[in-house]
Amino acid sequence: MTLILYLLAGGCLAASAISSREKTVKSLKKAWKSFANIVPAFFAVLLLVSFSVAFLPERVIASLIGEESGFPGQILASVLGSLTLIPGFIAFPMAKILVESGAGIAQMAVFVSTLMMVGVATAPLEASFFGWRATILRNGMAYFYSFVVGYVVWMAVAV
């Protein structure tokens, strides 16, 4: 499947270059700048997770956010996810590494859900566009829904 996606992307790039070489080069330069801006954040989070996994024994990770931690572990994961600003393409591999190191599936589902949907750090910006009432309502509903996601994922894995 990955090969098919690479071939499809290459084909689209070739079609774009045939259509307008100038626009294609311009868009590739923009893409490279975006990638270069993302790399430092990616490596910082990767280092943080790597050090956490290396220095925290699996039993500590499991006790804090493992399956045995239950609902309190989900709450801890939800708070961490709500307060953290990490792009999705970093969050999902990070969650996989944490699961392999003892974190629970439901806890990671709650973490990733709150990470993607709840924005404590971005709330002031959101409120400047939509108002505080709408911002708090949206974030509150997203926070609650993250626990529903955690439960559904937990049930799907348990079956």
Buried (B, 14 or more C-beta within 10 A) or exposed (E): EEEEEEEEEEEEEEEBBEEEEEEBEEEEEEEEEEEEEEEEEBEEBBEEBEEBBEEBEEEBBBBBBBBEBEEEBBBBBBBBBBEBEBEEEBBBBBBEBBBEBBBBBBBBBBBBBBBBBBBBEEBEEBBEEEEEEEBEEBBEEBBEBBBEBBBEBBEEEEE
